[in-house]
């Protein structure tokens, strides 16, 4: 990539947001983003499973003036009644990109069929790519690593740096 990826990490957890438990998934995602993408982690935050605050977070950090390439969220993608991260993102995203999370789940199937319990989605707001991963350190790490190889191209494309797909005519 021509410039360093600027990333934001969001942990969605009622218990972490109240200080009842330590966030381990957010730091795991941050570490992987640095390792695989050379990312600069611009901001990290932990929020409760609340629709309005999550939607506002996604919209705020995708503001073009902030120049954020990637938002990685962990938590709130399961089947529990308060797991509403996908719904919060859908309220504000401009375009959904189902293929990214489909690929992540397919590649993670070799580790566990539980990967298909995640309702995580991917989408864009302006030029920011947003990925929503499971809340466990293992789940979010495996799903991120499953698509880390294609994220640089996705980010370059969103930035407008890719003019074609590189295949000969």
N, C-alpha and C positions, 0 to 999 in steps of 0.2 A: 504494500500500500504506500501511496506517495506521502501521506502524512500520518502521524500517530493517531490511532483510534482513541477517541474520547468516550469513556463509558461511565455509566451510572449504575449502581447496584441498589436494588430495593429488596428488602426482606419483609414479607407479609406474614405477620404472626401476632396474634393477640397477646400471647404470653411474653414474647420477646419485647414487644412494645411497652408492656407494663413492668419490665425488668425482672420478671419471674424466672426467666431462663436466658442463657447466653446464646446469642446468634452464632451458629457455626456454618450455616449454609451460605450466608452473604460473603463472609471471608473466603470460603472455598471458591465461590464464583469469581470473586475479585482476583484471587490468585491465578485461576485458570485463564482469565481474560488477559492478565499480564503475561503469563507464560506463552499462551498460544497466539495472541494477537499483538503483543507488545503494547497493550492498552495503557492509557493513563486513566486511573480511576479518579474522576472528578468529584464524585459525591457518593456517599453511602448513607442509607436511611432504613429505619425499621418502622413500619406502620401496622396498625391493627387491620383486621379484615373488615373494612368499612368502605362501601362502594364509592361514596363521594370523595373521600380523601385519596383513595387509590386512583380514581379517574383524574383528579386534579393533579396528582403527582406525575402521572404519565403525560398529561397535557403540558404542564409547566416545564418539565425537563426536555420535552421535545420542541420547545420554542426555538425557531431557527437562530435567534440571537445567541443562544447558549452553545451552539455548535456541538451538540452531543450526537455521536454516531450510533451509539448502542446503549439501550437500557436492558439490563438483565434483572429479572425479578425471580425470586424464589419463594414459594409458599402460596397457599390459597388456590391450588389447581386440582385438588382432589375431589372426593365425593362428600365430604363433611358439609353439613348445612351452611357453615360460615365460609366455605371455600368459594370466593367470588372474584378472584383475580381476573379470570377470562372475561367475566361480565363487565368488570370495571374498565378493562382495556377496550372492549368492543364499543363502549359508550363514546370513546373519544378517538379511536384510531381511524385513519383515513382509508387504509387498505389492509385487508387480511392476507396473510401468506401462509396458508395451511400446509403447503408442501414442506416447509422447514421443520415443523414439529412432526409431521408425518415421517420424514426421513429420520429424525432423531429417534422416534419410537421404534421404527423398523430396525435401525442399527443397534438399538439397546435390547431388542428382543432376545439376542443371544445371551444376555446377562440374566434377564428375568421377564416373564410375561406381565408382571405388574406394571411395567412401563406404560401399558395401555390403560391403566387406571388414571393416569394424568390427563387432565382436560386442558393442559397448557396450549396456548396459541401463540402465533407470531403475527406481527403486523407492523405497519409503518404509520408514523405521523410526520408529515413534512419529509425531511431526509433522515429521520431517526428510525432505526430498526429496533423493535421491542420484542423480546423473547420472554415467555413466562414458563418457569420450570417448577418442578416439585419442591417441597419444603425440606426434604431430607438432604444432608450433605452428599450422600451417595447418589440419590436420585438426580439432583440438580447437576452434580459433577459429571455423571455418566451421560446425561442427555446433552449437556453443553459440549463435552468432548466428542460426542457422536457427530456433531455438525461443525466443529471448529475449523475443519479443513475448507469449508465453503464460505465461512463468514467473511473473510477478507474480500472475496469477490463481490459478495452481496453488499458490503459497505461501500466498496469502490463504485459499484453500480448506482447506489442511492446518491452518492456524492456527485454523480454525473461524470465520473472519470472513465467509464467504460462506454465506448461508442458502438461496439459490436461484440459478438460472442467469441471472437478470436479464431473461428473456424474459417478455412479457406473457402472462397466462393465456388 
